[in-house]
Amino acid sequence: MEKEGLWYLVLKARYGEVGGRIREGGRHDSVWWKTVCRVREWVGDGVGNWFEENTRKVVGDGRDTFFWYDRWIGDVSLRVKFPRLFELAVEKESTVVDMWSLSWEEDWGLWVWRRRLFAWEEESVRECYVLLHNIVLQNTVHDSWWWFLDSVHGYSVWGVYRHLTSTCDVVDRSLVDDV
């Protein structure tokens, strides 16, 4: 979302901003905002995990991509690929640039874990490093979303609506056929 855009400014005025992101999880948040904040985890009847399956982050400067949560390198998020490291990480909400600044190039010296890592966990860190060692952040390019369902025009609310309703229609018809 563009930080100068009208929707960002409206949401920022209503919910506040923390660390350059719209605040979420407040006691007085609307049901709508709570649902929007959970969009990445949502699995609907017949549509699967539509958000995760149809998006990927393209990293530029790394400021708007969550290191552990977003699918930005490989086919799954790093949280899924390295569940033990995610569990042990102190900074779960870090962005890619945050983790890069903690020196993934210099033998992970500044990454903070809840406890000292076992040898097999250190092997997972080395495996993660292999994925990251060729990543170069571009200070002049903002992170963006890649929308698989329309690579020409990109993401649109209409595209999501069309995808979800056509998927649900197929599921609904199959349920009727079984009866």
C-alpha positions as CSV (number, residue, x, y, z in Angstrom):
1,M,0.0,0.0,0.0
2,E,1.3,3.4,-0.9
3,K,2.0,5.4,2.2
4,E,0.9,8.7,0.6
5,G,-2.3,7.1,-0.7
6,L,-5.7,8.1,0.7
7,W,-6.5,4.6,2.2
8,Y,-3.2,4.5,4.1
9,L,-3.8,8.0,5.5
10,V,-7.4,7.1,6.5
11,L,-6.3,3.8,8.2
12,K,-3.3,5.6,9.9
13,A,-5.7,8.3,11.3
14,R,-8.1,5.6,12.6
15,Y,-5.7,2.9,13.9
16,G,-2.4,4.7,14.3
17,E,1.0,3.7,13.0
18,V,3.8,1.7,14.6
19,G,7.2,1.3,13.0
20,G,6.0,2.7,9.7
21,R,3.0,0.2,9.5
22,I,-0.6,0.6,10.3
23,R,-1.2,-0.6,13.8
24,E,-3.2,-3.8,14.2
25,G,-4.5,-5.8,17.1
26,G,-5.9,-3.0,19.2
27,R,-8.7,-3.6,21.6
28,H,-11.0,-1.2,19.9
29,D,-10.3,-2.2,16.3
30,S,-13.3,-2.8,14.1
31,V,-14.2,-6.3,13.0
32,W,-13.5,-5.2,9.4
33,W,-9.9,-4.1,10.3
34,K,-9.2,-7.3,12.3
35,T,-10.3,-9.3,9.2
36,V,-8.1,-7.3,6.9
37,C,-5.1,-7.8,9.2
38,R,-5.7,-11.5,9.1
39,V,-6.0,-11.8,5.3
40,R,-2.7,-13.7,5.0
41,E,-3.9,-16.5,7.3
42,W,-7.4,-16.7,6.0
43,V,-8.6,-20.0,4.5
44,G,-12.1,-19.9,3.1
45,D,-14.4,-22.7,2.1
46,G,-13.5,-23.8,-1.3
47,V,-10.9,-21.1,-2.0
48,G,-8.0,-22.5,0.0
49,N,-5.4,-20.0,1.2
50,W,-6.1,-17.7,-1.7
51,F,-3.8,-14.9,-0.7
52,E,-0.7,-17.0,-0.1
53,E,-1.3,-19.0,-3.2
54,N,-1.6,-16.0,-5.5
55,T,0.9,-13.5,-4.3
56,R,4.6,-13.1,-3.7
57,K,6.6,-10.1,-2.5
58,V,9.3,-8.7,-4.9
59,V,12.0,-7.2,-2.7
60,G,13.6,-3.9,-3.6
61,D,14.8,-2.0,-0.6
62,G,13.4,-4.6,1.8
63,R,11.4,-2.1,3.9
64,D,7.9,-3.4,3.3
65,T,8.5,-7.1,3.3
66,F,8.4,-9.2,6.4
67,F,11.4,-11.5,6.6
68,W,9.7,-14.5,8.2
69,Y,6.1,-14.1,7.1
70,D,6.1,-13.0,3.5
71,R,6.8,-15.3,0.6
72,W,9.6,-13.4,-1.0
73,I,12.3,-16.0,-1.6
74,G,11.5,-19.5,-2.7
75,D,8.1,-21.2,-2.8
76,V,7.1,-20.7,0.8
77,S,7.8,-18.2,3.6
78,L,10.9,-18.5,5.6
79,R,8.6,-19.2,8.6
80,V,7.4,-22.3,6.9
81,K,10.7,-23.4,5.4
82,F,12.6,-22.9,8.7
83,P,9.9,-23.4,11.5
84,R,12.5,-24.1,14.2
85,L,14.5,-21.0,13.5
86,F,11.3,-18.9,13.4
87,E,10.3,-20.4,16.8
88,L,13.7,-19.4,18.2
89,A,13.9,-16.0,16.6
90,V,13.3,-13.1,19.0
91,E,12.4,-10.6,16.2
92,K,9.6,-12.3,14.4
93,E,8.1,-9.1,12.9
94,S,11.4,-7.9,11.3
95,T,11.5,-6.7,7.7
96,V,14.0,-7.9,5.2
97,V,16.1,-4.7,5.6
98,D,16.0,-5.1,9.4
99,M,17.5,-8.6,9.1
100,W,19.9,-7.5,6.5
101,S,21.2,-4.8,8.8
102,L,21.8,-7.5,11.4
103,S,24.5,-8.9,9.1
104,W,23.3,-12.0,7.3
105,E,26.5,-11.5,5.3
106,E,28.7,-11.7,8.4
107,D,28.0,-15.1,9.8
108,W,24.7,-14.1,11.4
109,G,26.6,-12.4,14.3
110,L,23.8,-10.0,15.3
111,W,20.7,-12.2,14.9
112,V,19.1,-12.7,18.3
113,W,17.8,-16.1,19.3
114,R,15.8,-17.0,22.5
115,R,18.7,-19.4,23.5
116,R,21.9,-20.7,22.2
117,L,21.4,-22.8,19.0
118,F,22.1,-26.5,18.9
119,A,24.4,-27.8,16.1
120,W,21.5,-29.0,14.0
121,E,19.8,-25.6,14.3
122,E,23.0,-23.9,13.3
123,E,22.9,-26.1,10.2
124,S,19.4,-24.7,9.4
125,V,20.9,-21.2,9.8
126,R,23.6,-22.1,7.2
127,E,20.9,-23.5,4.9
128,C,19.0,-20.2,5.3
129,Y,22.2,-18.3,4.5
130,V,22.6,-20.2,1.2
131,L,19.2,-18.8,0.2
132,L,20.1,-15.3,1.2
133,H,23.8,-14.8,0.3
134,N,23.0,-13.6,-3.3
135,I,20.2,-11.2,-2.2
136,V,21.1,-7.6,-2.9
137,L,18.8,-4.8,-1.7
138,Q,18.1,-1.9,-4.0
139,N,17.8,1.4,-2.0
140,T,16.0,3.1,-4.9
141,V,13.4,0.4,-5.5
142,H,10.4,-0.1,-3.3
143,D,9.1,-3.6,-2.4
144,S,6.0,-4.6,-4.4
145,W,3.5,-7.4,-4.6
146,W,3.5,-9.9,-7.5
147,W,-0.1,-11.0,-8.3
148,F,0.0,-14.3,-10.1
149,L,-3.6,-14.1,-11.4
150,D,-3.0,-11.0,-13.5
151,S,0.7,-10.4,-14.2
152,V,-0.1,-7.7,-16.8
153,H,-2.3,-5.4,-14.7
154,G,-1.3,-6.6,-11.3
155,Y,-3.4,-6.8,-8.2
156,S,-7.0,-5.4,-8.1
157,V,-9.9,-5.8,-5.9
158,W,-12.0,-6.8,-8.9
159,G,-9.4,-9.5,-9.7
160,V,-9.7,-10.9,-6.2
161,Y,-13.4,-10.7,-6.2
162,R,-13.6,-12.5,-9.6
163,H,-11.2,-15.2,-8.4
164,L,-13.0,-15.8,-5.1
165,T,-16.5,-15.8,-6.6
166,S,-15.6,-18.0,-9.5
167,T,-13.8,-20.5,-7.2
168,C,-16.8,-20.5,-4.8
169,D,-19.2,-21.0,-7.7
170,V,-17.3,-24.1,-8.8
171,V,-17.4,-25.5,-5.3
172,D,-21.1,-24.7,-4.9
173,R,-22.0,-26.4,-8.2
174,S,-20.0,-29.5,-7.2
175,L,-21.9,-29.7,-3.9
176,V,-25.2,-29.5,-5.7
177,D,-24.1,-32.2,-8.2
178,D,-23.3,-34.5,-5.3
179,V,-26.8,-34.2,-3.8
